[in-house]
């Protein structure tokens, strides 16, 4: 491998590391400060310059969309891992639903950060369903097969119900989405 090829590969690896650091920092900042968190603060948390953010994400909505996609991918990847490591399929389902709930509760302001073009949001929602619905369905099917839950629960219905239970978690300090989701999951048990 020539010196020039090594430089290109090194830059690419460095760019990937920077992008992953930016996504992690932005994810964390969006949870604590919302999607309007200062770009300078996100850059500092990621250990990069502000220019690096704008090279990867030319606008705030580009960053928000990338964080959203990154979080969807993390949630999708967690399902099979949990299924292989948990004590039971239902334990894996419960853990995955916890991640899913956290994701839903912490994506505050996504619609406002997106452009006024609803097609952007619709495309993200379709992506969300395409990636997460099969994961949820697999966990449900494994739990049914193990005899841990009643049969017939559809992944979309469960995800939609959980989504509805997460509404209001950020506006009412007395409301606890996790507790409501736990009640829902108890209802699935045999």
Secondary structure, 3 states (H helix, E strand, C coil): CCHHHHHHHHHHHHHHHHHHHHHHHHHHHHHHHCCCCCHHHHHHHHCCCHHHHHHHCCCHHHHHHHHHHHHHHHHHHHHHHHHHHCCCHHHHHHHHHHHHHHHHHHCCCHHHHCCCCHHHHHHHHHHHHHHHHHHHHHHHHHHHHCCCECCCCCHHHHHHHHHHHHCCCCCCCCCCHHHHHHHHHHHHEC
